[in-house]
Amino acid sequence: MVLRTNKNLELIDEDVKREKRIVARLNIKKLPFQITEDNFCSRYIEMFKDMSPLFIYRSGDYALKWCLSTEKKMKVFLLIFESNELGKEIYKESLSNKLPEYSYKTIAQIIDNGIKKGYYLQIAPRAKKQTDLKIRNIRPSEDLVTEFINWNIDLIATAATFSKKYQ
């Protein structure tokens, strides 16, 4: 079994073995279409080309780019986004408790920077009245919510289009 993304590409023996080891460790059965290990690499390059525009930052400074720029910011954003969608309170202290791998100071700095940039807002939760008026609930801005949901829609649409090619 010779696996390669380009059938005209003649691989050295060590790279053929390397490719086999990689493909053997992939979760190919999770794909929403049938594909064999033999033809996975040639199909994967098509999937990569179809999906890669979703992961290329567009020019300019925008909310989602900032929120996904580091693992710390991404974890903070995902918790804030989820709480917003569920209508739950979330604030610096609760984020710090949910992310014990980071210090309170780190979490607070991310949130404060996000607020300064206008990506996060300190407003009441969507569906729940705040129990403590001293707590500063944090929510994503409308632009950030829109960017994130549109990015997810693009991801789903692209994956569905690619999946239809091989059904």
Salt bridges, closest charged atoms under 4 A:
GLU14 OE2 - ARG21 NH2 3.72
ASP50 OD2 - LYS165 NZ 2.87
GLU71 OE2 - LYS75 NZ 3.29
GLU85 OE1 - ARG126 NH1 3.49
GLU101 OE2 - LYS75 NZ 2.93
ASP112 OD1 - LYS92 NZ 2.63
